[in-house]
Amino acid sequence: MGRVHLELHEYARAEEALLRSLEVLRNDARLWQNIGQAQFFRGRLQAAEVSYYRALSLAGPEHAPSISSDLAGLLESRRQYAKAAGILREAVARLGAGQVRARMLANLGVLQWRLKERVEAAAQLRQALGEMESAVGPHHPDVAAVLERYQAVLRQSGRKAEAAAASQRAAAIRSGFARHGNDRQTSIDWRDLK
């Protein structure tokens, strides 16, 4: 029930239901992560941070990356960029190549840019782009997301031609998927999905 409330953006109800679940599932990492998410979206950042750390202490290798990402996002929102980058570096070191790791590398690249580690940020985003393309192919929306971050770093670094090329490529990927999704507020009849 708590997860349903999270999906519906009913964060107070989500937190209440999830906290009641602790009576039975006190040592469940995913439950603590969901509690942290509800708290985060309610603006209860201190409580969310405690919940995320609790989740990490209980997590196995299959759940630790997503919990680390959530925690890093919270720390970034509090402008604790170095701490967030450290969490992502640890998580990335434990992951094999793939889509999840590529997302984390992209997030790490953005944090490095904010920490004024300009060269490292560009290299991290370049690596994230290559890894994402290998994992999901060159025309996936996740590739577009990495390209958008990469082009911002390129533009701010004065590499305008490369930034423009990355931006155009991201826009082409996005437009290719816009007709398949609900981006233009259109509805798709199930018969059209054959």
N, C-alpha and C positions, 0 to 999 in steps of 0.2 A: 504494500500500500504506500509506503514511504517513497519508493521509486516512482510509482505512478504520480504522486504529488510533485515529485521533482520534475518529471516530464511535463506536467501541466503548469509549471512555474508557480506552484503553491508552496513556497518554501517554508513558511511557518508550520503548515500542516505536515509537510514532509519531515521536518526536523522532529516534530512531536511524535509521529508514527515511528520514525527510525529510532528515536531514543527509547521508546517502549520495547522495541525489538532487542535492545541490549539485555533485557531480562533473560533471554534465551540464548542469544548469540554474542555474548560479551567478547569473545576472542575472534570475531570474524573481521578480517581486514577490509573487505568490501563494504561491510556495514559502516565501519568507522569512516571510510572514504566518503560514502554517501552522506553521512552526518556532516562531515566537513564541507561537502558541496552545498548542502542546504544552509549551513551556517555562513559560508562564504557569500552566497547570493542574498542572504539576509543582512549582510554587512557586519556580521559578527566575526571579524577577522581573527581576533585572538583565540576564540573558541575553535574556529575552523583550523587554525594552525595546530592547536593541541590535538584535534581529532586526526589530522593528516599524519602527524608524527606517530600517534598511536597506531594508525593504520599501517604505516611503514614498519613499525616494530613487529607487527603480526604477519606481514605480507610474505608470501612466497615469491619466487622469481617470476611467476606468471602475472602477478598483480602489481608488483613494485613499480614497473615503469609508468603505469597510468597514475598511480598515487604520487609518484615523484613529479610528474607533469603538473598535477593539480597543485601540489605544494609549491612548486616553482612559480606557477601562475599567481598564487596568493602572495608569495614573497615579492614578485615583480610588481604587483598592484600596490604593495607597500613601499616600493622603490628600494628594496633590498636586493639590488641587482647582483652583487657579488655572491651573496648567499644563494640566490636562485640559480646562478650559473654553476656554483659548486654542486648543488643537488643534481642538476642536469648532467654535469660532467660525470658524476658517479654513476648515474643511471645509464648513460650512453656507454660507459666502459663495460657494463655488464650485459649489454645487448648485442646480438648479432645484427648484421646488416638487414635492412628491410624498411617497410613503410613506417613503423612506429619509431624506429631509431632515426629515420630521416626527418620526421616531424620534430623530434627532440633536438636534432642538430640544427634545424632551422630556428627553433626557439632559442637555442644557445647562441647562434649567430646574432640574433637581434639583441640579446642581453650583452654580448661582447661589444656590439656597436655602442650601446648605452654606457658601457664601461670604458669607452674610448679606445678599445682594442680594435682599431680599424682594419688592419691587415688580417688579423685572426678572424674577425667577423666575416669578411668577404670570403676567406678560405673556407670557413665553416658552412656558409650558405652555398658555396660552389659544391662542396662535398655533399650537402643535404640534397641539392638538386640532382646530382649524379646518382645518388643512392635511391632517391624517390623514383627517378626515371627507370632505374633497373628493377625496382620493386613493382611498380604499377604501370609502366609504359609511359611513353612521351606525351600522351594526350589526356591524362587524368587530371581531375580538378585539384588534387593534392600537389601536382606538379605546378599548376597555375598559382597556388598559394605560396609555394616556395619562390617561384619566379617573381611574384609581387614583392616579397620581402627583399629578395636579392636586388631587384631593380632599384629599390629605395636606397639601399646601401651603395650601389654603383653610382646613382645620380648624386648622392651626397658626397661621394668620393671624387666627383668631377669626371667620371667616365660616362658621359652623356649618351654617346652612340650605343654603347653596350646596354645601358639602362633602357634606352628606347627600344632596342631589339627584344630585351627581356619582357618589357611591358607589352609590346605588340604580341609576343608569343603567348603571354598569360591571357590577354584579351581574346585571342583566337581560341584558346582552349575553353575559356569561360563561355564564349558565344556558341561554341559547338555543343555545350551541355545545356545551354539555356532552353533550347527547344525541347529537351527531354525532361526538364524539371518544372517546378512551379515558380520559376524565377519571374515569369511575366504574368503571374496571377491567372494562369490558364488552368483549366481542369482537363485531365486526361481520362477518357472513358476506358474501362478495362478491356473493351473489344479492340481498342487501338494498340494494345500491347502485344498482340499476337505476332 
